[in-house]
Each structure stands twice: as C-alpha cells, then as structure tokens.
Amino acid sequence: MRCAAAWLIMAMLTLGAPAPSFAYLKFGVRVGSTLMNVKWNRPVAYFINDQPGNGVGATELREAVSRAFSTWQEVPTANVQSQFLGFTQAQAGDVDGRTTFGFLDRPELDRVLGVTSIMLDATSGEIIEADVFFNNRFTWSTAAAGEPGRVDLQSVALHEIGHLYGLGHSGIGETEIAGAGRRVLGSGAVMFPIALTAGATADRTLEPDDRAGISDLYPRGAFDESASSISGRVTKNGAGVFGAHLAAFNLETGAIIGGFTLNAQGDYVIGALPPGPYLVRAEPLDDADPDSFFPNIVDVDYGVTYSPKVVIAPAGGNAANVNIQVRPK
C-alpha cells in the first residue's frame, strides 16, 4: 500500500434525508495547483463479505452487486471493468487493501441505506481501495419485481458503485417535504442522493446523467474527443452564484444532463454531452439538503431561470458563454 494514501470519501445514499457527501459530478483531489479526478487505473477487483444481511444472504448480495457492476459496464461510451475475487470474512471498511462489499449493523444511521468509503493515492487521485456497506437497519430484497416494505439491494448497489468509480451526487430529481425528511417525486439519475421508496426498482436503470458521468471519467475510444460540452456563468446582481445546479435538456431526445457552478465566479461546465440542441436551466439546490452536494454554504435565494436561447452543442467542441442571470426570490 502506498504511503501517500489518504481517506477521501464517505458517500451515502439515504432514505428521505440525505447525509453530507462531496460536491461534484466527479470526485476530485487537489495535487499542488491541479485538481485530479479520483478514479481507478485498473479493473475493480472486489470481495463479498460472507455474512448474511437483513433479509438476504451473501450469495444474493454477490449476485446483486454483479448485476449492478454489469449495468455500469454496459454503458457503450464508457470503459469500466470489474472482477469478483471471492468471499471473505473481512468487513467492508477494514483498511486492508481489498475492495469489499458487505452488510453492517448501523442502527444509529437510521436513514442511511449504504455508505462507500474510498482510499486513494493523494499524489495522483488513483483509487487504491474502496469499500461499500449496506445498513442492516433496513430489510433488503433481491426479488425481480421488488417487495413492498423492503429496500431493493441492486438499486442501492448501483448507486454505491457509482461512488466507488468516482462519481458524486446528481442534482436531477424532484422531492417534497414529508415529515422529518423528503419524499422523492421523480428521480432523473441513479446518483440522486435520496432513494426511491422501499420496494421500488426503477433505480436499477442508469439515466443519461449517470451515463454521461461515467463516460466522462472513463471514456471509451474517442468518446472524449467527439462529445460536446456547454459552459458559462450563473450570476445574481452581477456576482457569481456558487453551488447553482445546471440542467441541459436535449430538445431532440429529452435527455437531461446536469452540472454545477463550482467557484465564486459562478462558472460551470456541463460535459459529456451528445451533440445537439439544448435548453439550459439554472436552479437552486432545494430538492435535497445542499450539504448532500457541497460541504460549504451555497446560495439558494433565487428562482429557476432558463438560458435566453437554444444552445447548439457542437461535436467535439464547446458551446461557450451560455450565461444565465438569476433573480432573488
């Protein structure tokens, strides 16, 4: 194990009330003045802890994780690979140089379904080890059509493997306040930080935003040379807006791919876009707790605002200066 390694990420998928995670479509680590992508430079080789979970066994966990890995690997514009190495008595979270999936009893995390932790080489951003645990506070299911009152294991595994590969949370989703938390009305990405209700299986399928993220990190062939991007600024009263959520709507396909403003100037880039016509929307992060995306305070005092014109994203190029001025509520 390399001495330059450090824990970077503890990313969580929650039920109704999201917990903090880092902020980007892609995780990053700063090396000097350069921001490096956090990613694997080799296929993911993983183990499954041999202890059963609440409602499912270790073999069922292995099968659900395998199906989830296959879903990411089937994205035609991405190049990701995985290999199951066997069962182990080691627990997810042990610092042992192994990538392990398993169940843990964490009743104090009463809304947290799963957690991914990553160890990386802080000099390069290369992932060395990642572990995923599923919380036995909940009852799990691997039934093909789901089971009422039980959380779908494959759906949560798909989300956590997205984190394992280096993806952060997506802002594409709609929620409403329900009791002490939030209820998901519509999820436009598997990487949205709040899970669908128990029994739902819709999050076994990747959405355009998920596919764009994994393709941006692990492009297959010349994808990164042929894909398009849109960039610009979000401002309010002449100043940049930090933490605004951007959504690019493809007017031909209906696909939605998102991004964020990541500095005080309000700059954003939405990458890995198929070429075509887009309408761009800027909106506050108010469908999940903002600290599910950013560890610091973001501005949410403005209304949803669209780009003044349709944007044509060119193949292999960037549609620049797509600037949006938002107004306080």
N, C-alpha and C positions, 0 to 999 in steps of 0.2 A: 504494500500500500504506500502511496506517495506521501511524503511528509508535508506537501503543500496542500493537502486536502482540508476541507472545512465543511461543516453542515451549512447548507444554504436555505433549504426549502422545507417547510412543513405545511403542505397544501391540503385543504379539507373540503369534502363535499358534505353539505348539511341538509337537513330536513327542516325547512321553514325559517331558519335564522342563520345566515352564513357567518362563518368564522373568518378571521383575517388570513389573507394569503398575499403573495407578491402581485405585482401590478400589471403584467404585460401579457400580450398575446404569446410572447416568448419570454421565458425567464432569461435574465442576464446577470453577468458578474463583471465588475469593472477591474481591468488589469491595467494599471497605470492610467493613461488617458483614454484607453479603448474599452468600449463595452462589448464583451464577448458573449455570444449565445451559449446557453447551457444546453449541452446535447451529448449524445453518445457518439463515439467514433468507431464503434464496433456493434455487432448484433447484441441484443439484450439476452443474456443467459440468466435464467431465473430458477428458483426453487419454490416449492409449495410446502408450507408447514403441515405436518401430518395430523394435527389436532382438528377435530370437527368443530364447526361453528353452530350457532343457534338456528337449527332447522335444516342444515345441510352438512354433508361430510366433506372430508379433504379431497376425495376424488371428484365430487361435484364442483368444488372450488377450482380444482385444476382444469376441469372442462370449461367452466365459465370464463376463467382467465384466458385459456387458449382461444376461445371464440372471440373474446374481446381483442386480443392481440391480432387475430386474423382480420378483424374488421379494419383496424388501422393499416395493416399490411396490404389490404385490397384497394387502398386509395391509389389510383393509377398514376398520379403525378408525384407520389412520394416514394422514398426508398427506405423503408424500415424493416428490420428483421428481428426475430426472436427465436429462442431455443429453450425448451423445458429440460432441465438437468436432473430432476428427480425430487423426491420428498425429503424433508429434513425435519429434525427436531428443533432446529434453531428458530427463534421467533422473529417476526417482522419487527425491525427496529434495532436488532442486535448489530453492533458495529463489527462486522466480521468479513467484510469484503465481498459478501454474497448479496444478490438481489433476491428478496424473499417476500412472498405473499402469504398472509395468514390471518387468523381471527384473534382478537384480543378482547378481554372483558374490560370495557371502559365506561361503566355506568355514569360516571360524573360528566362525560361528554354526551349529554342527553339529547343533543340534536345533530351530532356529528356521525355520519354514516361511515366515512372512510378517510384515511389520512395517508398521504405519500410523503416520505422523507427522502432527501437526496444528499449524497456526499459527492463532492466534486473536487477536481484539481483546480485550485484557485488561481493558478498561473495560466490556465488555458480555457476554463469553462467545461472541460471534458468530465462527464459523469463517470464516477468510479463505482458507485453502489447506489441502489435505490430500494426502498422497502415500502410495502403497502400493507396496512392492516384494515380489516373490516370490523366494525364495532359490534360485539355480541350484545350490546344494549338493545339491538333490533333483531327481529326474526327474519331470516333470509329465505329466499326461494330461487330455484333454477328452473321452475316449470316453464314450458314452452310459451304458454299464454299468460304467464304471471299468476299470482294468487292474491286474492283480496287480503289486505292487512299484513302482507309480507313484502319486504323490500327486494326488488329484483337485483340479484347479485351481479349478473352480467352487465347491467346498465351502470352500476356503480364502478365495476372493474374497468369499463370502457373509459369513464371519466378519469379515474385514478391513473390509468396507463397513459392518458394524455399528459397528465402532470409528470409522470415518470419519464416521458420522452422530452419534456422541457416546455410544455405549454402552460400558460397561466389561464386565468378565468376569462370567459367571454361575457360581454355585456348584452348579448342578444337574447332577450327574454322579457316577459311581462308578468308582473306579480300584483297581488293585492294584500293589504294588511289583514291577517287572520289571527285573532288572539294576540299572543306574545310574539308571533313571528309573521311569516309571509306564506301565501299560497301561490303556487305557480299557475298562471292562467294560460301561458303559452311559452314554450322553450324553443328558441331558434338555434340552439347549439348544445351539444353534449357537455361542453365545457362551461355552461352557465353554472354559477355557484350554488344554486338551490335545486334540489332534486324534485322530480315529479312525485305525486302521491304514491304511497305504498300500493303495490300491485300493478303499476304501470310499467310497460316495457318499451315505450316509444324511444327512450334514450339508448336503445341497442343500436340505433342507426345514426351515423355521422351526418352532420349538416354541412352546407357549404363553408361556413366559418371554420368549422373543425378541419375540414379538408384543406382549406387554404393555409391554416396554421401549420399543420404537419408538413405540407408541401413546401412552405417557406423555410422550415427548419431542415428538412431532409429532401431536397428536390431530386426528382428522378430525371436523369438525362439532362436535357437542355431546358427544363421547365423554368428555372430561374432566369433564363435568357429570353424566353418567349412570353412570360407572364407580364402583366401590367400592374401599375400602381397609381394611386391618386394621393396628392399631398397638398397641404395648405396650412392655414391658421384658423383658429377659433378665437375671436376677441369679443370683449364686452366693455363698452365705454372706452374703447381704444386700447385696452390692456388685454394681454393674453389670458386665456382660461386654461388652468391646469386641471387635468382629470376629466375633461369632456369625453363623452362616448360618441364616436362617429360610426355611422352605418351606411354602407354603399349598397343601393338597391339596383340590381341589374334589370333594366327595363325590358329585356328580351326573355330572360329566363325566370325572373322573380327571385333569384338567389340574393341573400343578404350576407355581406362580409363586413366585419367591424374592425375598429381600431380605436386608439385613444390619443388625446393630447398628453404628451409626456414631459413637458417642461413649462416654465413660467411664461414663455412667449406664446404658448398655445399652439405649437407646431404639431402636426400629425402626419403620418403616412399610413395608408391602407394598402398593404401589399398582397402579392399572390393572387391578383385578380385576373379572371379571364378577360380578354379584350372585349370591349363593347360599350354601350351607352349606360350611364349610371346617374341616379339622383342620390345626392349625399345629404344625410341628416345629422345634425349635431343635437345632442340631448344630454340632460344631467343624469348622473348615475343615481337614480332614485327607485329602481326596481330591485335593488338589493342594497345591503349596507355598503356604503362607499369603501369601508376598510376591508371588504372582500376583494377589492381590486388594488387599493393603494394604502400604504401604511401611514400616510400623512393626509392632512385635511384637503379636500377638494371642494371646488365651488359648484353648488347645485342650485344657485339662485338665478335661474333663467329658464326660459321656455324652449320647447322643441323648435328648431329652425332648420330650414332646408336650404341647400345651395340655390342661388338665384337662377342657374341654368343647368340643363342636362350636360353631363360631363362625358366626353368620349375618351375612354381609356385605351391607349394605343398598344398594340402587341409589342412586347419587348421594350416599352418606354413608360414614361411617367406623365400623367396629366397634372401639371403643377399649378400653384396659385389658386386652388379651389378654396377660397377664403369665405368664412361664414361669420357674420356678426350676430351675436345673440343679444337679447334684451333682458334686463332684470324682470322678475315676475311682478 
